[in-house]
């Protein structure tokens, strides 16, 4: 299978189980789930889907030399994502942004995935041993395939990072002592700084947070009024949005209307709502040659100014956004 990706270019997918899983219903559904949730309805250029991201995570894992089973785990990691992606975290009050993960087993076992894996000699039960897949997903501030892919995909799409530079970064990464590490110090520093800035420009700025708040509010009312059902959340963005739009419910329609016209300012004295966003900072490992011996160090250990600016960012971000709607 030849696959063309907007970040990594054209590559061959030649592992039969991966090919078959890509064509499975849970993964194909992700073609209609936008990665940016509410933001897409205000900024249409943010058009990346969970499908693109999932295949991207598979590609990163393969490039890093992960096992076929871990490549499968990476491909399937977003299968349980709801419509509008992380907006459901706001609906159900999950500040860790992991609401969808509790449905991972349900989505897998109610699909053809177990039979596909068995046909290729892989155990679906081993797939559920998530802690063993340390290249696929890791806690912050480490790098992992999931974090690497969404960083490149989001920042290139939003023109915060040059595509060729993203590919240089990817080619520079290797696995050392079980951890993803950069070989080039400058690239590691650039990755860390751009990742931190993406929080302020894309993932957790006041306007984006406000959009998430409004769409989540529309979803809450829609669930309460049975305009949409809980099961609807596991369909697609378009299906859920159209049900809300056609509902005629004045409160729902106002939230959706306000998404299109929202402008905000931050004001901790006069605000309409307080939003606590997920705080994200990475601190990649860099390989350093010390007297003929290769060692890994956090980029913050090598760049004290970066450590200081990260600390300032974390302190500010922990206070959240006090958002005032001004139009």
N, C-alpha and C positions, 0 to 999 in steps of 0.2 A: 504494500500500500504506500503510495506516494502522498505525502501530506505537506501542505504549504502553510506556514505559520507566519504571522505578521512580525514576530520578533526574531525567531530562529531560522527563518527561510524555509526552503524545501528540504525535507529529509525522508528517509525510507523507514517505514514501520514494518519490520519483517518477523516479529514475534507473533505466532498465530493467536495466542491467547489475548494479546493486546488488541490485535485487529478485531477479534470477535467481540471483546468487551466494549470497544469503541462503538460498535454497531448495536449494542444492547439498549433496551428501552430507558433504563435510568440515566445512562450517559447521553443518549440522544436528546432526552428532555432538557438537558442543561444548555442546549443550543438556544433555548428560549427563556433562559434565566440570566438577567444582566448582572454582571459582577458589581456594578456601582449602585444597585438599589435605586433609591429615590433620585440620585444625582443625574441619572440618564434622562429623566423627564425635563430637566432644566438645561442640561448640557449634552445634547445628542451625540457629540463626538466621543463621549465615553460609552462606546458601544461593545466593549469586550464582554463575552459571555463566559459563564462558568465552564462551558464545554471547551472553549479555547484554553482557558487556564488549566483545566484538568489534563488535557493533552500536553500542555507546556510543562506541567509538573512531571509527567511521565518522561518527557524528553530530557529534562534536567537530570533526573535520576539515572537514566541510561547513560548520559554523558559523564556522570560522576562514578559510573561503574557499579551501581546498585544491582542487587539480585533481581531476577524476573519477578519474584513475589513482591519485592518492595516497589518495583515499577507498577505492578498491579495495584498495590495499596495507594500509591500516589495518584494513579489514574482515577481511582474510585473515591478518593477522600472527600470530594464535594458532592457525591451522589445524593445525599440527603438534604442539600440546600433547598430552602423554601423559595417561593416566588419573592422577588425583590431582595434576595440574598440576606444581608445582615440587618435589614429593616425589621425582621422578625425578632432580632435580639432586643430592639427597642420596644416592640410590642409586648414581649414577655419579660422585660426587665433583666436581661442577661448581659451585664456589663463586660463579661469575658468574651462576648461574641462567639459563643460555642453552642447556642440553642440547637442548631441543626444536628450537632454531633450525636445527640441522644437518640436520633432516629436512624442512625447508620445501619444497625443490624436489621431493623424493620424493612428498610428500602432494599437491602441486599437479599434477604430471605423471601421477600414477596416478588422477586424477579427471577429471571433466568440466569443470574450471575453464578449461583452455586453449581448449576449443571455445567455451565461453560468452564468453570475452573476445574471441576472434576474430570471433564473430558480431556483436559490438558495436564492432568496429573498434579493439580495444585489443590491444597486443602483450604476451604473457605474459613475453617476454624483458625488456621494460622494467620489468616488475614485480619482477624479480630484482635490479634496480639499487637496492638498499636505501638506499645512502648519499645518493641523490638525493631521498629523501622525508624532508626535515628537519623537517616539522611532525608527521609520524607518530611517529617515534622519534628520540630524542636521548639522548646520555650525560648522566648527572647532572653538575652540579646544575641543568641546564636543564629547562624545561617542554616537554612534547610531548603529543600527543593520547593516547597510551597511558598516560602517567603521570598526566595530568589525570583521565582516566576512572576508572582504578582507585583513585585517591585519593578522588574523590567517592563512588564506589560502595562502597568498603570502609568509609570513615569514616562515611557516612550509615547504612549497614546496621548498623554496630557502635555507632551513636549517639554517635560522637565529634564529629560535625559536623551542624548543623541543615540540613535539606533546602533551605529557602529561602535560607539563607546560601550553600550550595553553588551554587544557581542564580544568585545575585547575583555570585558569583566568576566563574562561567562567562560571564555577560553582560559583565563588566568586562574580560575578556581580549581583546586584539587582536593582530594580527601587525604588528610594526614592525621594519623592516630585516631581515626573515627570521626574527625570533625572536618567540616568544609572550611578551607582556608585559602586566602589569597597568597600568591607568590610575590605580587607587586604591591609595595606599601602605599604608593600614591593611589592605585585603583581601590584599595581597601578603604582609604580615607574618603575618596570621592563617593564610594558606595554609601558609607555611613552618613556623610553629610547630606547627600541627596535623599536618602531614606528619611532622615529626620525632617528635612524640609517638606517632604511629601505629606507629612502629617499636617503641617500648617497650610499647605496649598490645596490638598485634595482630600485626605482621609478624615481629618478632624477639624477643619476650619469652621467658623461659626455658621456660614451659609450652608455648607454641606450638612452640618449637624441640624440646622433648622429644617432643611428639606426632609431629612430622615424623621425628625419629630413629627412633621405634618403628615407624611405618608403613614407612619405608624399610628397616628391618631385616627386617620381615615380607616385603617385596617381594624383598629380596636372597636370603633363604632360598628363597622360592617360585621364583625364577628358577633358582637352583642345583639345586633338587630337581625342576625341570620341572613344577611345579604350575601355573605360568603360563609362557607363552612371551614372547619379546621382542615379537612381533607383537601379543600381547594388550595391550601397553601403549598401543597406538593404537586401542583400543576405548573402553570407558566405565568410569567408576568402579565402577558396580554390577557389571558383568561380572567385573572383576578381583577386587573385594572378595569376591564370592560364591565364586569359585574358591578363594581363599585360605581363606575361612571353612569351606568344605566339604571341605578337603583332609585333615583329620584329623591334620595335622602338628602335634605338640605345641609345637614352638618357634614356629611361625607363629601358632598360636592363643594362645600366651602373649603375644606382642607385641600382637596385636589386643585381647586382654583388658586388658592393661595400659594401652592407650590410653584405655579407658573409665574408669579409676580413677586415672590418673597425677596425683600431686601432687609438686611439686618445690620445692627451695630452691637458692639459689646459694651455693656454698662452694668457694673455690679451694684449700682445704687437704684437704677430704674430699669428693670428687665421683665420680660414676659415669661421666660422660663430659663432654668438652669440645666445644662446638659453636661454630663460627665462622659467623655469619649474615651475609647481605648487608647492607652499611652504606648507608643511604639518607638523604641530606639534599638538599633542593632550595634553590636560591637564585634566586628568580624575578627577572626584570627588571621595573623600574617606570619608567614614563614621567615625566620631570621637565621642567618648563618653565623654562629658564634664559635670561633676557633675551630672551624671545620665540622661543627656539629649543627644539624638543623633543629631549630626549636620553634615552637609556635607561641606567639604573644598576641594579646588583644591589641587592636589598633589604638585604643585609648591609653594603653601603657606606653606606647611609642610616641603618642601625640597628646601631651598634657592639655593643650588648648582645646582639643576636641573633647576630652573628658570634662573640662570645665563648662563648655557650651552645652554638652549633653545634660549635665547636672542642672544648669539653668532652665533648659527646656523642660525637663522632667518636673521641676518644681512648679513652673508656670502651668504646665498641662494638668497637673494634679488638682488644680483649683477648678478646672472645667470652664465652660463658656456660660456667661450670663448674657443671654441674647435678648435684644430689644427689636421687635418687629417695627420697621419704620415705613413700610408700604405694603 
